[in-house]
Amino acid sequence: MKYKNIFFDLYGTLIDIKTDDYRPEIFYHMVNYLNYEGIRIEKEFFQLRFEENIKHQLAISLEKYPDVDIKKAFFETILSFGYNVCDYILDTIMKIYRSLSLLEFKVFDDVHKVLSSLKKDFNLGLISDAQTLFLYKEISILSLDSYFSSITHSSILGFRKPDERIFKIALDKHNAKANESIYIGDSIKRDIGSKKAGMTFILIRRGESIYEEEFSQADIVVNSLEEAQHFIRSNV
């Protein structure tokens, strides 16, 4: 089999990340910023309404695997207090929310070496369950943005992995055949959709898969990107 395209999951596969998204102090600081912009919101209600808006998005979605738009949730939360805010304020709120929720944020040690090598011989793409602002900001911060010729992510689509469509959309962006494509991810539950879409699914044992016990659904199981690269280059 000759592989031409390699797609990657982002969080847990390339980026080692841990977050705590609902600590009350995060919302306290966001409200302080909004007050500074003249948007008067009661601190004790802001987080509650935000969480209600997230739940509402999920409840009204017709998707089997729905994703939420966090920016929209913040907009509707602030609107519920009587304020219509611009993109600049929403983007700032998003950055405050994300930066304060991060507990750990770095690339895994083998990432740049392997991506630099694979990019010379393969078309690389990114398929991620992610918010638009977070994804593009974070791959830029970690110098990952230059490796990929396409990025496909869930929040703009309204559905997430394991929905097969997200993988097929990524394949279409590359004008790629599924049987000539590999997907590397860290979750059986989420990333199995790549195999159902006809791609070869390589599970890397880190991130979410650390907590999983059953790996038989993956085509290949590896412990590092270096090991994945060895398999790929042995099958071209």
N, C-alpha and C positions, 0 to 999 in steps of 0.2 A: 504494500500500500504506500502510495506517495502522498505525504501530507504537504499542504501548501499554506495553510492558515492555522494560526494558534490564537485562541481566545482565552482571556483570563478573567476570573473573578477578581475583585479588588480588595475588599475588606476581609481580613483573615487569611488571604492568599498572598497578596503583595504587601499589604499594609497591616502591621500588627497594631491593633487598636482596641481600646477599652473605653467605654463611656458610661456615664451615669446621667441620664437625660432628664430626670425628674426631681433632682435635689431642689428644695424650696429656695435656697440661696441664689440659684441660677435665675429664677424668675424675679426675685427681689432686685437683682442688679438690672435686669431688663426693664423693670418698672421704673427704677431710678433714672435710667436713660430716657425712657419715654416722658417722664415728668420734666426732665431737662429740656426736651423738645416741646414742652407745653401741652403734652398729652396727659391729662390727669386721670390716673387709673388707680383703683384701690388694690393694694398689694395682695390682700387676702383672697381676691376673686380672680386675679389674672390667670394663675396656673390652672384653677378649676375650669374656667371657661375654655382655655386652650385645650385641655384634655377632653373636654366635651366636644369640641370641634373636630378633634382627631377621631374620636369614636363615631361622630356623625358621618364623616367622610367614609369610614369603613362600612357603616350601616347602610348607606344608600348606594354603595357601589354594586354593580351587577357582576363584577368579576369574581371568579373562583378564588383567585389569589390577589386581592386588591392591594394597591399601595396608596399611601397618602401623600398629599402635597403640603409639606409643613409651612411653606411660605403662605399658601392660601389659608391655612389654619390660623396663623398669626394675624393675617389681614382681617379675617372674619372675627377673631377675638377682639382686636382693637376696635373694629367697626361696631361691635356690640356695646362698646362704651361710648359710642357717639362720635368717633373720629375716623375720618377717611384719610389714610396715610399714603405717602408716595413710595415708590420702589426703593429710594435711598434709605428711608427709615426702616423699611421691611428687611432690606439686605443687611443693614447694621444690626437689627434685632437677631437675624439669623446667625450672624457671625458671633455675637455675644453668646447666644444660646449654645452654639457648637463649641466655641473655644473654652467656655466654662464647664462644659460637660465632658471634655476629653480628660481621661485619666492616664492613657498611654497612647502614643501616636508616633510611629516610626516605620520605616520599611524593614522587612526581614533582611538579614545579612546577605542572602544570596541573590537578591532581586536584581540589582543593577547589573551585576556581572552576567547573569543569565539572559536578561532582556536585551542587553547590548549584543550578545552573541547571536541570539535567535533572530533579532531584527535584520541581521545581514542576509539571512536566507529564507525568511518566512514573512508573510503578512500577519501583523499582530493586531488584535482587537481587544477591547475591554467590554465586558458585560457585567453590569453591577446593579444590585438593589441599592439605590442611592438617591439623595436629593441633589438637584442640579448644582446649586451653589456650593454645597459641601464638596461634591465630587471634583469639580473643576478647580476649586481653590486648593484642595488637598493634594491632587496629583501635581499641581504646580509647585506647591511648597516642597514636596518630596522629590521633585525633578523626574516625575514619571511621564509627563505629558508628551514628551518627544518620541516615545516608543510606539504609540498606537496610531494606526491609520483610521480607526473608527472607534467611537464610544457609544454604547447603547445602555441606557439606564432606565430604571423602573418608574420613577416619580413622574416623568414627563409622559409616560405611556398609560399610567393608571393601574398597571398590573405588574407583578413581580415574579421572580423565579419561585417555583419550578415551571411556570407557564411556558410551554414550548414556543409560544409566539415570540418571546423576547430573544430567543436564540435564533429563530428563523429570520427575524428582522435584522439581527447582526450579520447573518450569512448573506442576506440580500445586499446589505451595504458594501460588502466585499465582493459581490457577484461570485460568491464562493459555493462550492458543493459541500454538503454536510459530510460525505464520506472522505473528503480531503481535508477535513478540519478537526482540530483537537480543542477541547475545552478543559482548562485546569481550574479546579475550585476546591474549597475546603469543607463543603457540606453535602452529604448524601441527600438530605431532605430537599435542599434548594437546587443543587446543581445537577440532579438526576435528569432534569428537563433537557439538558444538552444531549444526553444519550437518547432520549425519546425523540429528539429532533434529528437524530441520525449521526451526531458527532461522536467521536471517541472521547470518553469522559475519563480524565485522569484526576483522581482524588489525592490531594496532598494532605498529609496528616499533621495539620496544625490549624489554628483558628477554631472553627466550630467543630471540626472532626475530632478534636482532642476528647470531646465528651461523647462521641458516638462509638458504638461497639460493632455495628454491622457494616461491612464494607463491600459485600459481595456484589452489589449492584454496579459498582464502578468497574470500568474496563481494566484500569491499572491503578494500583495504590502505590504512592511514593512517599518518602519522608522529607524530600527537599526538592526545590526547583532544579538543582543540579542533577538529581536522579531522573526527574521528568525529562530534562534535556537529553540525557543519555538515551532514554527510550525513544524519544522523537528522532534523534539523529541515527539511531539504529534501524529505523523503519522508513527511511526515505530512499 
